[in-house]
Amino acid sequence: GIRVWIPRDARETMRNIDNLLLRAPDGHLFPLKRVATLVPLSGQPEIMRDDLKRMVAVTARISGRDLGSTVREVKGKLASSRLIPNNVLYAFGGLYEQQQIAFRGLTIILIAAIILVFLLLLFLYESFRVAFALLLVPVFAVAGVFIGLWVTGTEFNITSRMGMTMIVPASDDRLILAGINRMRAISMTAFAAILALLPLALAIGHGAAMQQPLAIAIISGLVFSLPLVLIVLPALLATFESKAAAQ
């Protein structure tokens, strides 16, 4: 093919291009429409591929809502309707894909933290029963994190999962001190940590909203683990000791 370029004012409309003057070999001028048929065509599209498959990227901006609920709604719409044929595959990328990768990494860290804490307790107390009883408290405290996020309407995102991971060693530190300190000291320690995190949980100050899920997760875990440390844990230890004595 032959590509030509003409000034913008000469190609603003199809009529201008039809009447574009050309010079014949003998020198006279004639319009382009006498020797050519003009058909408007779009430009050559860019063909994108992913894993050797043709791909079309669909992007969007989210405003006024969180990423997780938006993706869930989009998935529900795509599953309930027949907008996409069966021979077309779709996947969610961008920030959502990065978030899922971070979630998987934090889940591995949480499991590793629980295993390491259990091994540490087993080394300190030399008893599977005691180590298991002590480990139940941070596990139940993690359940308190989900309750706190649900009550406050906070999204379970990367920062809240970081707070949930921090609850595991924090709860066990207070468990070890529970045999030495009194109830008042344990309560004061928990309340001091909660009061220190309240400004972040209430999103007070510039930039505090980014760390709000982290603070809410930690506060929920501390509030939920406090009665576990003071009431449930002694009952579990007494139950295990009575069973061990009976055996």
N, C-alpha and C positions, 0 to 999 in steps of 0.2 A: 504494500500500500504506500501511498504518498501522503505525507503530512505537510500541511501548509499553515501559516500563521498570518492573520490579518489584524489590523487595529480593532480595538473594542467597539468603537462607534460604527464600524462597518459590519459587525456581526451581532448586533444587539437583537435583531429579529430575523426570522426566516426570509422575509421579503428583502431585507438588506443583502442577505447572502445570495438570494436568487438573482438580484440585480447587480451583483458584483461584476464589474467590467473586466473583460479579458482582452488582450491584444492579439489579433491574428497575425500570421506571418506577413501579410501585405500591409499591416499597419492599422487597419480599421478596428474599432472596439465593438464588442458584442457582450450581452449579459451571460452569466454563467448558466442560467436555466435553459439556454438554447442548446447546450451540448452536454448537460448533466442533469440527472434526477437527484434531488436532495431528499434524503431520508434521515430524520433525527434519530440518533442512537445514544444510549447511555455509555459512560466510560467502562472500560474493562474492570470488572469487580476483582477484589483481592480474595483469593482462595486461601483460607487459613486451615491448617491441619493440626491435629493433636493425636499422637500415637498413630500416625499414618491414616487418620480418619478425618474427613471434612468436618469443620467446626465453625459454628457461628457464635460469637460472644455477645451475650445480652447483659448490659450493665444497668445499674440503677443506684440512686442515692436514697438513703433512709433519713427521714427527718421526723422528730417527735415521737419515736418509738425505738425499742431495742432491737438488736439484730436477731436474737434468738426467736422471738415471737413473730417477726417478719418472715423469717425463713420457714417456720412451721406453717404459717398461713399460706405461703406460696406453695409449699409441698402439698398441703391439703387441697388447694385449688387444682393443682396439676393432677393429683390422684383422683379427684372426684369428676373432673371433666375429661373430655376427649380432645383436648387442644393439640396434643402431641401424638403423632402416629406411633404404632407399635414398633416400627423399624427405626425410630429415632431415640437415641439415648441422651440423657441430660445429667449434668452434675453441677453442684454448687461449689464455686471457687472463691477467690478473693479473700476478704476478711473472714468470711465464714469458714473457709478451709483452714486458714491460719489459726482460727479459734479452736477448731476441732483438733488440730495437731497439738496445740498447747494444752487442751483438756486431757488428751491421752498422756502427755508427758507428766502433768500434775497428778493424774491417777496413778501412774507408776511410782511417782515420788511418795504419794500417800500410802500405798501398799508397802513400799520399802520402809517408810517411817514406822508403820505399825509393826513390821517384822523386827526391825532393829530395836524398837522399844521393848518388845516382848523378850528378845534375847538379853537386853540389858537388865530387865527385871528378873529374868531367870538367873542371871549371873549374880545379882545382888541378894536375892532371897533364897536361891537354891531350892525352889519348890515350884512345880508346874501349877499347882492349885492356886498359890498366892499370885504367881505371875499372870495366870489367866484371869483371876478376879480383878487384879489391878488393870489389866488391859481392857476389861469390859467397860470401864468408866470412860476412857477417851472414845471408844466406839459408840457408846450411847451419847456422848457429847457431840459427836459428828451428826447424829440424828437430830440433836437440838439445833444444830446449824440450819438444817433444812426447815425445821419448824419456824425458826426466827426469820429466815428469808421469805417463807410463805406468809407469815403474819404481816411483815412490813411491805410485802409486794415487791421485793427486790429480785432482780434477775440473777440466776445462778450462772455467773460468768467466771472469767479467769481470776479476778481479784477475790471474789468470794470463795473460790476453790483454794486459793492461796491461804486465806484465813482458816478454812477448814483443815488444811494441812498443818497449820501452826497450832491448832487446838490439841493435837495428839501429844506432842512433847510437853506443852504447857499443863495439860491435865495431869500427866504422870509426875511432873515435878511437884505439884501440890499433893499428889498421892504419897510420895516419899516423905514429904514434910509433915503429912498428917499424923504420922506416928510420933512426932516430936513436939510439934506446936499444938496449941489449943484451938478450939473452934473459933474463938474471936480473932485470932491471928490469921487463920485461913480465910475467914470471911472478909477481913480487912484487906488482905492481899487481892482477893477477887474483885471487891468493890473498887479498890484503887485502880486496878487495870480497866474496869468498866468505865469509871469516871474519866480516865485519861483518853479513852477512845470515843467518848460521847460526842465531842465536837466533830470528829470525822463521821460518826454515824448519823448525825443530824445535818451533815453537809454544811457546816458553818465555816466560812472563810473561802477565799479564792482557791479553786482547784481541789477542794475537799470532796466534791461529788465523784471524782474518779476513784477515790479510795473508800467511798461509802460502803460498797458491798463487802470489802475486806473488814472494816470495823464492825459492821452488823454481824458478820459471820463469827468473828472472835467473841463479841459480846454475847451472842446467843449460845455459843459453846461454853463460855464461862458461867453464864446463868444456869444453864442446864446441868453442868458438871458439879456445881457447888453442892446441891442436895445429894448428888450421887456420892461425892467424896465423904460427906458428913453422915449420911444415913444408910445408903444402899451398900457402900463398900464395907463398913463394919459388919453389916448383916451377912454379906457374902462370905467374908472371912470367917465369921463365927460358924456359918453353915459348913464351910469346907473343913474347919478344924474339928467340928463335932463328928463329921463323917470320917475324918482321918483317925480320931480317937476311937471311934466305934470299930474301925477295922483293926 
